[in-house]
Amino acid sequence: MPNHSIVVDTSVEQRDIKDTKQLPFYNLIEENDDYSDVYEEDGKKYLLTVQTLDSRSSIRGLKVIQMMPIDELFAKVNQMKDVAFILLIASGTVSIAAIYFISLRMTKRLMEFARQIKTMDIEKLTTTIEIRGNDEIGQLSHHFQQMIVRINQLIKEVYQADILKKEFELYALQAQINPHYLFNTLNAIRGSLLEKGDRENAEIIKLLALSFRKVLSKPSELNGVGEELEVVDTFLKIQVFRFGSRLRYSIDVPPDFLQLAIPRLSLQTLIENTIVHALEQSIGVTEVTITAERYDDQQVRITVSDNGPGLSGERLQEILAWINEDSEIARSNRVGLRNIHQRLQRTYGGSYGLQIESVQGQGTQVSIIIPDNTYEGGDIS
């Protein structure tokens, strides 16, 4: 208190002291409101701390004196250090364990992913069991599955394109014949017919040899429209000899379209289809026309029309479904039309292909839609 009296004494060793002036360290705290230092008494060291309170008027001037034995203080400090060290060791152990288990989990997932890749059959490329999760490993597994699916799609597309090409060649040619042997044989037959005066059959053999020469001499995937029309014209001339006045045909294709690229033997296939399903199914005269026109700014439509028996609506829908379907049933029905349609789409894109229109009793129109691009020889890649 300001009058030097002691209000409360909480020391263990109660001293019979009523006035702070009686304290042996009074001279140290007399002039200091705040004091802290080591004090030695009877060979024992203390931490002497003095704090003067002045927050409220009722206690203003009151001094709080504290004496803490240094030995006890260091003991508490050492105890706190021990507790801190134990907490450090515990937290470190927990952290190491957590890192270990997290790393083990990630490593296990990575090893499982690597094992799946290692055991994958590269010839089949089947998808593996996807590793779930939103982390990098889960995303990597997800993208890997997508890549496998896409590779399989590309392999299937390439495989199907090759099948279509081989299938069409078999359909168009039926067998691989040595052109040199074939031409010599046909010319020998033609010479024999001429010697016998059979000029009509000799002309047929001449046209047949010319047709085979054009078909077999250029095995490229694409051809010019003009070259295709030459093959078709030769084929139709042979059919005129066969059917006589029952077949009439005309080719009306503007010169601007003769250099456009078209899948090889596609027009030939349409004409063969017309002969089989229109001319051979009719008793009267069958008129076949081949025309070409611009479909829009970037497309050209080449149409083969006939006045044959035509198709019912139900039959037309079946054919349209077949040419767009890739199945064993589809392959056994209208293989030529389906092959042309899918070759056009694989070569130029989904907006190209065949268009078929037919009215029962009035005839059929089959159109090839191709891009308006000039053909310069070779295949389009």
Number of C-alpha atoms within 10 A of each C-alpha: 15 10 9 14 14 16 11 8 13 8 9 6 7 8 10 8 12 14 14 18 15 13 13 9 14 12 12 15 20 12 9 12 14 14 15 16 12 13 18 14 9 5 7 10 15 19 16 20 17 18 17 17 16 12 9 8 8 9 13 13 17 19 20 16 16 15 16 14 17 17 13 11 13 11 12 12 12 12 12 12 12 12 12 12 12 12 12 12 12 12 12 12 12 12 12 12 12 12 12 12 12 12 12 12 12 15 13 12 17 17 12 14 20 12 11 15 15 10 9 14 11 9 6 8 13 13 17 15 12 16 17 13 12 10 9 10 17 17 15 18 20 17 13 17 18 13 13 15 15 12 13 16 12 12 12 12 13 13 12 15 17 13 13 19 17 12 16 23 17 12 14 17 13 10 9 9 11 9 15 11 9 14 18 12 13 19 16 13 15 22 17 13 17 15 10 10 11 13 14 13 16 21 17 20 21 19 20 19 21 17 18 19 16 16 19 15 10 12 12 12 18 22 23 20 24 18 18 22 18 15 21 23 19 19 20 22 19 20 17 15 14 12 15 12 11 16 19 17 15 12 14 11 17 10 9 11 21 18 18 19 26 30 21 23 23 24 24 20 19 21 24 18 16 23 20 11 16 22 23 14 14 15 10 12 15 24 17 24 17 21 15 20 14 15 14 10 8 10 15 21 23 24 22 21 22 25 22 27 19 21 19 13 12 8 13 18 12 13 18 17 13 20 22 16 14 14 9 8 11 17 16 11 14 15 18 20 24 26 24 25 21 24 22 23 17 17 19 17 13 11 12 21 24 23 15 16 15 21 16 15 12 12 19 24 20 23 22 23 24 26 21 19 14 15 18 13 13 14 14 13 5
